[in-house]
Amino acid sequence: MGLFSWLWEHHQLLMHQCFSLPFAFLFYFLAIWGYLNLTYRYLFLSVGGCVLAVVTMGIYSLLLVISSFVFVILLCSMDPSRIHAWAFSIQMLWLTFWHLLIQYREYYLNEPVSIRLFLAVSSLMLLTQRITSVSMDLQENTVVLSFNASSKRKACVTLLPFISYILNFTTLLGGPLCSYSQFVSQMERINLKPPPSPLALVCLKLIQVISLELVKQCLIYVIKQNTSDSSSSAVLCAILWVWTLAVVLRIQYYSHWKISECLSNAAGLGFWKNSSGDSSDLSGLSDGDFWITESSSRISEFARRWNATTATWLRRLVFIRCKRFPLFMTFGFSLWWHGLHLGHFVGFLTWAATVKADYYIHRYLHPKLSSPWRKQLYTCLCWINTQMIVTCLVISVELRNISGLRLLFVTYIGLFPLGNIILLVILINTVG
């Protein structure tokens, strides 16, 4: 009982996802055995999402219900080509209201904020992804809405896939974003062309989650034993201490993404042909692998690999559509979407500037590397530079307030992104 209490206290989100796994497996087996027709498949996922929202968020589950209800009204009442602007505006205003309310309660009233509210706002962020993804599909005519208001039954059948996609319990608390058309395609063919059994893959990913959490606990022990290094020891020790702290914070994300992949895979989702034409497994849904992402030697590579499906969504929503300063507009929107804390402003704008600097620095220095050993040394130094920049970004965004920024400059690790930005200014003025 002590172990369960500890797990619930420190890993509540992971536990909620784990408790949902049996229901995901149940959906998979009922679907492939033919016990669920298409309508019941959509109902299973959407009702499961509603139940999960109520269990995990309580009264705050209304945040998601209201967003979904408003989007359904837009689907019923507006021309599909105009839905995106309205859906985007309403969702971001609704999300911003709750972000600011949390800040008001935290910083001005000094009140503890309920974990249920945090879960609801986090889920609302993911809901915004799915709603705007569908609205962009409708705007670009890649998804056609054939709504017949004369028949209530047909109207419900038409709207059910949208509701199921938005409130799907496998992606409600987290998870890689798949497109609406991919979701519908998998729902339609899951009993016709069943994906392979996900049991082995889910077990493998659960082992990876456990491994990541064990590594995190070891690193936390090291941090606690060397707390004084951040202020009184040598500069190198202080930098290593802060870097270890940032690794711990990043592992939380990797664990969350991996358990979310488990939940999607357990329901049979993620099985489609990738760019190479291979569809032999359920690897179609992923937000990033620890080793691949952390091995990035350039901050621009890291930005593309970190939370990969969200990065693709941001590129489609903001980067491609912006005519002026698309990179800074994309990261600026990301800080708005994440919550507008002080640390978010510093972290995301620094991220944008260092990605821009990476393009200039690499374009200027890489052609000058003639020998293989120089290229290897350059790659190694770039990896260290990327790790230091990512450390600054994670500390700024996760600690959110002035204490995180103070930590970066007390330990001098904040000089790494500052040096990249200064080099960017020099290269812009000299190279152009």
LINPEFEN-V132446 format. One record per helix or strand. SS is the DSSP state (a for helix, b for strand). FROM is the first residue (numbers start at 1). TO is the last residue. If there is no record, write none. Layout:
# LINPEFEN-V132446
[[SS & FROM & TO] [SS & FROM & TO]]
This chain:
# LINPEFEN-V132446
[[a & 2 & 10] [a & 12 & 32] [a & 38 & 77] [a & 80 & 108] [a & 115 & 139] [a & 152 & 167] [a & 180 & 189] [a & 199 & 225] [a & 229 & 232] [a & 235 & 266] [a & 290 & 294] [a & 299 & 305] [a & 308 & 319] [a & 326 & 338] [a & 342 & 368] [a & 372 & 399] [a & 402 & 410] [a & 415 & 430]]
